[in-house]
Amino acid sequence: MIYSILVQSQTPQGGGWVQQLVLFGGIALVFYFFMIRPQQKKQKDQKNFINEIKKGDSVVTIGGMHGKVFALTDDTVTVEVDKGVKLTFEKSSISLEASKRANEKA
């Protein structure tokens, strides 16, 4: 009886490695299209947004500070947050998502 069970549980049919390869390839594709590609697109959009900021644009920093661009340099932005109150931020601290929402409300 035990011998017949052991005989039946021999190695599986050939081609198992091909199925595993296809499965892992499919998982890699799903991972790329749902995780990596959207993140790369978001980073590209953020970079383009920062490069296209101009004087007078309404922006929001990543810390939540709302204001209008008063002046620009190569790597900093001076934001006027109230009459006469000007703060200087790094360009990378301007938030694309929050600025989109702020511009839609205005």
Sequence and secondary structure as in RCSB ss.txt:
>XXXX:A:sequence
MIYSILVQSQTPQGGGWVQQLVLFGGIALVFYFFMIRPQQKKQKDQKNFINEIKKGDSVVTIGGMHGKVFALTDD
TVTVEVDKGVKLTFEKSSISLEASKRANEKA
>XXXX:A:secstr
 HHHHHHHT    TTHHHHHHHHHHHHHHHHIIIIIHHHHHHHHHHHHHHHT  TT EEEBTT  EEEEEEE SS
EEEEEEETTEEEEEEGGGB HHHHHHHHHH 
